[in-house]
Amino acid sequence: MKDVKIINVGSAASETKAFNSYALQFVQTEITAKMDPRFIDTFGGFMSTEMVVKGALDLISDQSKAGACLWISNKTGFEYWPTPAEEEKYRTRPKASRKKSADVFQVNVQIPRSFDKM
């Protein structure tokens, strides 16, 4: 196994939080060792632990990936979702037409302190 350097990407004083998700192919463990090898082979076989660690470090060290989902597989390698094309496809308004709206509405919503089952 290669040496892995742990990178400090933020200080304790920072309030910024990023949420990412991590979608893996099969990694050889005690649980996956009990699975049918033909099933695992249909998805490209087992991936290396090094690839999993490299993906995790890539996610936490690159701040531009905040909020992204990283798919890792032997067939495609690292794939981030949404891609810029996917992100644009699912926008409610196209990027070009986005401008600050002059209409600002103040809404006063009272949130109940408790919720009772009805």
N, C-alpha and C positions, 0 to 999 in steps of 0.2 A: 504494500500500500504506500502511496506517495505521502510525503509530509503535507499536512494541511495547515495553513496559516489562518488564524481567527482574526477577522478584521473588525475593529470597533467602528461602527457606522454612526454612532450618535452619542451624545452625552446624557447623563441622567437628568440634566436640567431641561432637556428638550421635551416639548409637549407634543411633537409630531408623532403620529402613530400611522403605520401602514398595515393594511390587511391584504394578504396575498393568499392564493390557494395553490395547491401543489397536486397535480394529477400524475400518478406514476403508473408505469407498466409493472409487471410482476418482478419483485426482487426475491431472491432465494432466501427463504426463512423456513422455520420448522412447519409453519402452517402451509405455505405454498408447496413444500416438498411432498405433502400428502395429496396434492391435486393431480389430476390426470395430465401427464406431460404433453399429450396431443392438444389439450385445451390451451395450455400455456404457449405451445409452439404456434398456434393459430394467431396469437397476438405478438409474435416476434421473439418469444423465448424470454429468459430472465435478463434483466439489466444489471449492470455492475453497481456495487455500492458506491464506487468512486463517482459514477455518473449522478447518483442521487445527491451526494454531498456537493458536487460541483454545481448542480442546479440550485440547491438551497443557498449556497454562498453567493451565487449570481443574483438570486432574488433579494437577499438582504443587503448586498453591497451596492446595488444599483438603485438609487432613489427614483429614477425615472420609471422603474417597474412597479411602483407602489400601486396597489389595487389590481394588478394583473394576475392572471392564472397561468401557471407554467405547466404545460403538458410535456412529459418526458417519455420517449419511447425509443427503442432500438431502430425502428424504421425511419422516424422523422427527426430524431434528436430532440433539441429543445424547441418548443413552439410556444409563443406567448399569445394569449387570447385576452381581450379581443385584439385582432390585428388592426392596423389603421383603417383598412377597408371595411372590416366588420363594424368597427366603432362608428364609422361614418354612415353605414347602412342602417343602423338602429337608432340614430339620432332622431329626436322628434322634429327638430328644425335643422336644416343643413348648416354647416359651419359658416358658410359665406353670409347667410341671412341672419346670423346671430348678432344682435346689437343690444345695447342696454335699453330696456323699455322705460319710457317716460311714465308709464302707469305703475304707481306703487300703491298697494293696498295694505292698510293696517287691519289686521284681524286680531280680535281678542278672543282667544279660545280658553275656556276654563277646563282643566283636566281634573277629573274626579280623584279624590284621595284614595278611594278604594273601589273595587269592582265586585259586585255581587252577582252570583249566578241567578239567572231568572228561570 
